[in-house]
Amino acid sequence: MTGDGMRDVIGRFVAAYNRFDVNGMLALLAPNVVFENVSGGQVTASAVGAAEFRSLAEQSAKLFSEREQRITGITFRSDSALVSIAYRGVLAADIPGGPTAGSVLELTGESEYSFEEGRISRLVDRS
């Protein structure tokens, strides 16, 4: 897959994420997609396959009243891309032992996208 092709798929995926469009995100994933969210060096969420990803994405969407990933840079490799992300979200619900509804979360991180047959086959978000 070319860099332009990867950029297009990543851009459409991030746009669907920002719109809370789970179906739009799923349309860009390989059926056997592997997803991991890593925070502080620990895996905090994971999913294997489109069905698990859907469940996780739907749960995650309920936590935020608004959210935005903004791409700040991309480095391409042969079949993957490392994407620098600026993230902002407003919590819609209290996090047990953590921030409360209405709190604004702002972070930076990176997302590593791997591709197979034009679809995202692996996604690792790190913050």
C-alpha positions in Angstrom: 0.0 0.0 0.0 1.4 3.4 -0.9 1.9 6.2 1.6 -1.0 8.1 -0.1 -3.3 5.1 0.3 -2.4 4.7 4.0 -2.9 8.4 4.6 -6.3 8.3 3.0 -7.5 5.3 5.1 -6.0 6.8 8.3 -7.7 10.1 7.6 -11.1 8.5 7.0 -10.7 6.3 10.1 -9.8 9.3 12.3 -12.7 11.4 10.8 -15.1 8.5 11.6 -13.7 8.3 15.2 -14.2 12.0 15.7 -17.8 11.7 14.5 -18.5 8.7 16.9 -19.2 6.7 13.6 -18.4 3.1 14.7 -19.7 1.7 11.4 -17.5 4.0 9.5 -14.5 2.9 11.5 -15.4 -0.8 11.1 -15.6 -0.4 7.3 -11.9 0.4 7.2 -10.8 -2.5 9.4 -9.7 -6.0 8.4 -12.1 -8.7 9.9 -9.2 -10.0 12.0 -8.1 -6.6 13.2 -6.0 -6.4 16.4 -6.3 -3.3 18.6 -4.4 -2.3 21.7 -4.5 0.9 23.8 -1.3 1.4 25.8 -1.2 4.0 28.5 1.9 4.5 30.6 3.4 1.4 29.2 0.4 -0.8 30.2 -2.2 -2.3 27.8 -5.4 -0.8 29.1 -7.8 -2.1 26.4 -7.6 -4.6 23.6 -9.7 -6.3 21.0 -9.2 -9.0 18.5 -11.5 -9.1 15.5 -14.2 -6.7 14.2 -16.9 -7.8 16.7 -14.7 -7.2 19.8 -13.5 -3.9 18.3 -17.2 -2.8 17.7 -18.0 -3.6 21.4 -15.0 -1.7 22.7 -15.6 1.3 20.4 -19.3 1.5 21.4 -18.4 1.4 25.1 -15.7 4.0 24.6 -18.0 6.3 22.7 -20.4 6.5 25.7 -17.6 7.9 27.9 -17.3 11.1 25.9 -19.6 13.9 25.0 -17.1 15.1 22.5 -13.7 13.9 21.3 -11.1 14.8 18.6 -8.0 13.1 17.4 -5.9 15.5 15.3 -3.0 14.1 13.2 0.1 16.1 13.8 2.6 14.0 11.8 2.9 10.7 9.9 5.9 8.5 9.2 5.4 5.8 6.6 7.0 2.3 6.5 6.4 -0.4 3.9 3.1 -1.7 5.2 2.5 0.5 8.3 2.4 4.1 9.5 3.3 5.8 12.8 0.9 8.7 13.4 1.5 11.5 15.9 -1.8 12.5 17.6 -3.1 15.4 19.6 -6.2 14.3 21.5 -8.9 16.2 23.3 -12.0 14.8 24.8 -14.8 15.8 27.2 -16.0 13.1 29.6 -19.7 12.4 29.5 -19.5 10.1 32.6 -17.5 9.9 35.7 -14.5 7.5 35.6 -14.4 5.4 38.8 -11.5 6.7 40.9 -10.6 9.3 38.2 -11.9 12.4 36.5 -15.6 13.4 36.6 -18.1 14.1 33.8 -17.3 17.4 32.1 -13.6 17.0 32.6 -11.5 17.8 29.6 -8.7 15.4 28.7 -5.9 16.6 26.5 -3.0 14.2 25.6 -0.5 13.6 22.9 0.5 10.2 21.7 1.0 8.0 18.7 -1.0 5.5 16.8 0.7 2.7 14.8 -1.4 1.4 11.9 -0.6 -1.8 10.0 -2.3 -2.6 6.8 -3.4 -5.8 4.9 -5.2 -5.7 1.6 -6.0 -2.0 1.9 -7.6 -2.2 5.4 -6.3 -1.6 8.9 -5.1 -5.0 10.3 -3.5 -3.7 13.5 -3.9 -0.5 15.5 -1.9 0.3 18.6 -2.7 3.6 20.4 0.0 4.8 22.8 -0.2 7.7 25.2 
